[in-house]
Amino acid sequence: WSSSRSVPQGVIPFKSGVIFTQRARIEAPVSTILPTGSSTDLLLVLSLCSHRINNAFLFAVKNKKKKLQLGVQFVPGKIIVYVGHKRSVYFDYNVHDGQWHNMAIDIRGQTVTLFTSCGKRRVHADLHFKKDEALDPHGSFLFGKMNQHSVQFEGAICQFDIYPSAKAAHHYCKYLKKQCRQADTYRPNLPPLIPLLPRDPSASPSTPQHMEPSLQGLRNVTTAAPSL
């Protein structure tokens, strides 16, 4: 975090990253987040801790016509990955347990794979439809929401990286920041925000310098957020 940048409303920086509160509102053109012509084939490397049980999206990418092209939603007991409007796959995995979670989600061709335990555990889900090949560069990227009227993801984010290559998927822990690998010992000193908050009524069931060029991805969104 640079002192020359203003912190977005509802976002609180801490030693290992940022905390998104209910007041967070972060939206930006897709072109400022992802390279022009980006494919829907990509790898997400995540390190996060949910502070409220709800059914919020971690992020959503919409095209110019406001149709959902890509998104990840956390509902109690499941992670839902959207790869197109009303098209999705899900994994049985509970993010809403008050613990830190490090994971990778790989979207490749007709398959979505969730990697956990540093790649030792993986679950595949097949897409039974043809997905969009490219993201609309004139679309919008929303962090923590599906749209401006939906429930907000509330929690701490240590790392949110997007890579165009799947090479990091099986060994994603190599690309986690040091403080994210030790996330459980880096609890921010903000006691009122840390306990798991009550269930929402609407709830339903920086790139390492040593990384090879083919894995160069986004700047960590937690670092880029202040400039959005």
N, C-alpha and C positions, 0 to 999 in steps of 0.2 A: 504494500500500500504506500502510495506516494503522498507526502503531505501537501503536494501541490494540487492533488485531486480531491474533489469533494466526495464524501461518502454518500451513496444514494439513501433516500429516506427509507427507514425501516430496516436498514442493514447495519449491523454492528461488527466492526473488525475485532478479532482477538488473535492471540499468538499464532494459532495454526491456520487461520482462514477468516471466514465471516459467518455471522449468524443472521439468518433471514427471519424477520418477525412478521406478524400479521399485516404490518403496514408496508411491507416491501412491494415495490412496483418497478420491475425492470423489464423493459421491452426495447428491442433494437432491430434495425433492418438486418435480414439474414446476411446481406453482403458485408456487414461490419463484423460478423461473427465467424462466418465460414467463407472460404475462397469461392469466387464465382464459378459456377458449374459443378459445385460439390455434389457427389453422388449420395444416394441414400445408403450405400454400403459404407459403413464406418464402425469405429470402435469407441466406446465410452469407457473411461476409467474414472471411477467414482470413489470418494471417501466422504462419508456423511453420517450425521446422527439426527434422527427425527425427534422433534420436541413436542409435537402434537399429533395425536391419532386422527387422521382425516383421510380424504380420498384425493388429495392434491396431486397435480402433475409436478414432477421435478422440472420439466421444461416442455415446451411445445414449439414446433416450427410449423407455421401456416403459410400457404401460398397467398398470392395477391387477392384471390377471391375468398380468403379467410377459411379455406378448407385445410384440415389438419393433414400435414405430410409426414410428420415425425414427432414422437413424444414418448415420455416415460411417466407412468402414473404409479403412485404407491397407494394401495388400498390395504386395509388390515389383512395380513396373511398372504398378499400377492403383490407381484410386480407385473404391471401390464405395459407392454411395448407396442406402440401404435406405429404402423408403417403404411399410412394412408388413411383417408377419411373413413371412419367406422370400421377399420380393419386392424386387427390386433392379435397378439398372442400373449399368454400369461405364464408366469412361473410361480410356484408355491414357495414364497419366501417372505418373511415378515420383517420389514424395515422398522415398523413402529413398536420397538421393544425397549427404547431408551439406550440402546447400545450403539457403538460406532460400527459401521459396515463399510468394508472395502470390497469392491467388486468390479467386474468388467462386463459390459454388454456388447456383444459383437453382432452386427447386422451384416450378413453376407449372402448375396443371392437370395435364395428362397428359405434361408435358415436364420434364426435368431438364437444366439447362445449366451447363457448366463454363466460366468465364471466366478467362483468364490474360492476361499481357502488358497489364495495365490495360484489358482489354476488347477489345484488338486481335485476340485469338484466342478463339474460342468453339466449343464442341462440344455438340451437342444429343443427348439420348437420350430415346426415347419410352417411356412406361410403357404396357404392353399390358394394363393391368388398372385397376380402379377403386380408388383409394386412400382411406384414411380421410380424412374432411373435417376432423376436429378432433382435437387431442391430448387424451388423458385427463388432466384436471386433478388426478386422484388417482393419477396414475402417478409414475414416478421418472426422474430425469435423472442419468446416470452420465457422468462426464468421463474420457476416456482408456481406457474399458473397455466391453465389451459386457455383462458381468456380473461379479460379485465374484470369480469363479473364472477368468476369462479373462486373457489376456496384457495388460499395461499399455502404453499409448502412452508412450514415453520421448522427450522432446525439449523444445525451447524454444518457448513460445507468446508472441508479441508482441501479437497481436490475435485475438479470437474474438467477433464480433458477430453478432447475429441481428436481421434487419429484417423487418417484415411486408410491406414494399413492394418491388417489383422495380425501382423507379426508379433505384436505385443500381447495378444490375447492370452496365450497360455502362460506367459510369464509376466503378467501385468504388475505384479508387486515390485518388479525391478524399476518400474516407472512411477511408483508412488513416491511422493516426497517423504523425506525422512520423518518429518513430524506426523505424517499421516500413517506411516507404518506403526508409529507409537501413539496413535490417536487416543487410546484409552487413558494415557497418562497426561494428556494435554487438554484436560477439561478447562474451558474458559472460566474465569473467576466471576461468574454472573449467576449466583445461586437461584434467583427467581426464575430464570429461563431454563435451567437445567432439568428439573424434575419433569417427567413425562406429563404433559398437560391433559386435561380431560378429553375424552373422545368428542370429536366434532359431531353435532347432531346430524349433519348431512352425510356422514361417512357411510360408505357401503363396503357388504362383505367384499506450473511453469515448466515447461519441458526441460528435462535434464540436458546439460551441455554435451554429455557423452552419447546422446541418442543418435542413431544413424539417421541420415537425411530422410529416408523413406518413412520414418516414424514421426517426423516433425509435424505436430498438430497445432491445435489452437493454443493461444495463450490461455493459461488457466482462467476460466471465467471468473473465479473469485478475485483475480488480479485485474481483469479487464472491466469488471462491473462498474467501478467508479467513473469510467470514461464513457459509459453508455448514455 
